[in-house]
Amino acid sequence: MVPKVANETLNSLVMPAAPTRVGVILAALGKLNVTALKYLIVHLNTLQTSIEFEILSPNPEDELLVTLGEGKVVDRDKCRSMLPDFRERMNRFIAAEQKTYDLADQSFPDNFAVISLAKFSDEHYGLKEKHIHVQALGNWERHMAPPSILEFIVVLLMRQAASFAVPSLSKSLHLGTKGCLFDFTSELTEARYKALQSFVCSTCRSRMQESGAVHLADDTTHVLDFSWLGATSDPHCPAGIVAKLGYDLFLTKGIQPTFWENIRSILRDEATKEIIKLVFAILLAALLLRLGLKEH
């Protein structure tokens, strides 16, 4: 007979811990390519097993989402006070939608991340209150790239999700900039360093290990590596798919591509290159034919 303790140990080895579920909610994002952003968010679920992201589409006229509209300046304390009621509304909304469509799965995420292009009046770009996190990226400027704003949103989502999985990571842990995902950065421009490399420092790794999230650090650094994006020339990899959706991750610096960024993206496309070669070949042939006719 196997002792009960041994059985429990065996079960813990066989049964992996359930992923931390995060419902992602998009406020009005203006001209940001929402389709490309949604694709990158759901693609994160294929790269790691610690976090499970799910995009939710509540009423766009919700009080909080209206408050966090593009370009609006919001008092952070006021926004914080609105979050508990927002969570209750989200739970009721999800339950109603599940009932309407008679869905078999009646569960919903405990955690929510709201992405917005609003600005907090105190210049902070994030706010967390228990199970809700708000991104306020209205201060984003073109000079902050790289990374692109879409990559930066992905990085912040991983950071927020990790804090849901490991509550002791809810606040930034260290003052010095290490390029760690959990660096304290008072300015949005400084936050780029934790988005340009895949690194979780030893202090933050220890917090994860102590909480039982043994795979979270490796899963996080795998996502932050961004080598999985591939090349825009490959239509089957994420970067290529996002480019087809209208946002070139390696050329676009702002909320949306400029005219010249669009031109450069088009010219870099392999099909476009072949068409240009064909057009030049036809023009050259026509020119040679014309010159030949003139000689006669």
N, C-alpha and C positions, 0 to 999 in steps of 0.2 A: 504494500500500500504506500503510495507517494504522499509524503507529508503535505499538509495544507500550504505551508510556507513555500515549499518547493513548487507546488502547483501555481501559486500566485506569481512566483518568479518566472516560471516558464511562460505563463500567459502574458506577462509584461514584455517578454522577449518576442513572442509570436505576434501579439496584437499591437500594432503601432499606435501611437497616440493620435487621437483625432486632430485634424488640422484646425487651426484657429480661423473661424469664418469672419470675413469682413465684407459688409455690404457697402458698395461704392455708389455714392450719389453725386451727380453732377449738377451744380447750379448753372445759371445762364453763363455760357463761356464765350459769347460773342462770336468772333471769327475764328476761334481756335478749331482745328479739325477734330471734331468730337468722334467721328467714325474711326479715325486712325487711333485716337486715344483709347477708345473702348477696345479695339482689337489688341493693343499692347497690354491692356490690363488683364483681359481674359487669357492672353497668351502666358501670363505669369503662372497660371495654374498648371501649365505643362512643364515648367522648368524646375519646380520644387514641390515638396509635399507638406511643408510646415504651415503654409497659409493657403486659404482658399478664398479667392476674391469673387464676388458676384455683383453685377451691376444692377441697380434698382432704379426704377423710373417713377418716383412719386409725383404728386401734383406740383407742377412748376410754379403754381401760385401760392405754395406753402409759405407761411410767414417768414421762416428762416431763410429759405432759398431766395425769396424776394429781397430780403435784407442783404444777402450776400451776392447781389447782382453785380455784373461786370463793372468795374471802375468805382463802385460805391465805397465810401470811407465809413468804416464800422467801428464803433467802440467795442473793444475786445471783451470787457466785463459785461456789457449788455448782451453780446453774442453768447457768452458763457451761460448767462441766466436763461437763455432761450433753449438750450440744448436738452434738458430733461423732458420738456413738453414735446420737443421735436421727436425724441426717441419714442415717446408714447404714441405720437401720431404715426410714425413709421411702422410700429408694431401693429396698430389697428389697420393701416393701409395694406400691409402685407397679408394679414389674416383675411381681410375682405377680398383681396385679389385671389388668394388661394381658394376661398369658398366659391367665388364667382366662376372660376375655371375648373372647379372640382379636382384640384390637384391632389395627388396621392401623398406628396411630401408636405406636411403641415408645419414644418420647422422653419426657423428663420435665424439669421445671424445675430449674435449678441452684440457685435461691434459694428460701428458705422464710420465711414470716412467721407467727408464732404469736400469736394474739390470746387474751388471758386476762383474768380479773378477779381474779387473784392480786395480792399486794402484795410488793414487794421490801423487805427489812428495812432497807435504807439509804434508802428513800423515793424512789429513782429509779423511773421508769415505763417504761424501755426498756433493752434489752440486745442488743448485736449481736456476733456472733462469726463472722467470715468471711461465710458464705453463709446464716446464719440470724439472724433478728431476733425478739425476743420483746417483745410489749406486755404490761405488767402494770398494769392500770387499776383495781385494787381500791380505790384511794383516791378514785375518782370520787364527787363529791357533787353534789346538786341545784343548789347555789349556783354551780357551775362553768358552768352553762348560761346564755346561749348560748356556744358551739354545743351542740347535742344530743350525747349520747355517740356516736351513730351517725355523725354528721358528723365528730366528733373522730377516731374510728377510721379513717375514710376518709382524713383528712388525714395521720395517722401512717403509713398504708399507702403513700401517695404519697411521703412523706419517706423511708421505708425503701426503697422501690423505687428511688428516685433514687440512694440510696447504693449499691445493688447495681449500678446502671448506671454510676455514676461513683464508684469506690472512694475517691477523694480527698474525697468528701462524707460518708464514713462517720462522722466525728465532727463535732459542731457547730463552726462556723468562727469565730463572732464572739460576744463577750461582750455587747455592747449589744443591747437588744431593738429590732429594726427592724420586727417583724411579718413577717420573712422566714421561710420554711419551715424554714430551717436555723439559726434562732436557738438559742443555748444558753439553756435554761430549767431551773433546778434544781428548780423546783416545778411540779406538775401544773397548779395554778391559773394560773400565768404563761403556760403553753403555749397558752392560749386565744387570745392575740393573733396567733399564726401560723395559727390556724384561722378567724379572723374576717375575713380579707382574703386576696386572691390576690396574693402578692408574693414574688418571688425577687430578692434584692439583686444589685448589680453584681458583687460578689466571687464569689458562688456561680454566677452566670451565666458568669463567665469560666472557672471550673473546668469547667463543663459543655462550653463551647465548646472548651476546650483538649483535652478527652478525646474529642471527636468527637461528643458527644451534642447536635447542633445544634438539635434540635427539643424537647429535654426541658424546657427552661425554659418555653417557650410552652405545651406540653402540660400541664405542672404547674399553671401559673397558670390555665389554662382550667378545670381540675378544681376548683381552690381557689376559683374565682369563685362557684360554687354557684348561679349564676343558672339553670343547667340543671335545678335541682330543680323549678322552676315553682311552681304553687299547689296546695294540697290540694283545691281545688274542681274542678280539672281531673283527671278520672279516668285520663287517658292520659299524664300527665307523671309523672316519678319521685316527686314529693311526694305526688301523688294516689294512686299505686299503693302507696307505703309506708303511707299513711293507711289504705287498704283492708286492708293486711296487719296493721293494729293499732297503728301507731306514728305519731303526728302530730309531724313534725319541728319544727313551729313552736309547739307547745304543751307537749310532753312535756319535762320538765327532768331526770328521773332515769333509772334503769335501765329502769323500766316506768312507764306513765302512772298517775297517782293517780285516785281516783274522780272528782274534780272536773275533772281534765284530760280524762277520758273523756267526761264530760257536755258540756264545752265543745266537744269535737271533734264529738260527735253533733249538737249544736245548730248547728254551723257548716256541716254538710252540707246541700247544696241540697235534696236529696230530703226531709230531715227538716224543713227550713223549710216546704216546700210542705205536708207532712202537718200541721204545727202550724197553718198558715193555714187548712187545710180543717177541722180540728177546731174552731178558734175560730169559723169561719163557721157550722158546724153548731150549736155551742152558742149563738151569737148568734141564729140563726134560731129555735132552740127556745125561747130566752128571750122573743123578740118574740112568738112564737106563743102562749106561755103568758100573757104580759101581755095580748095581744089577747083571748084567751078569757076572762080575768078581767073585762075591761071589759064584756063582754056578759053 
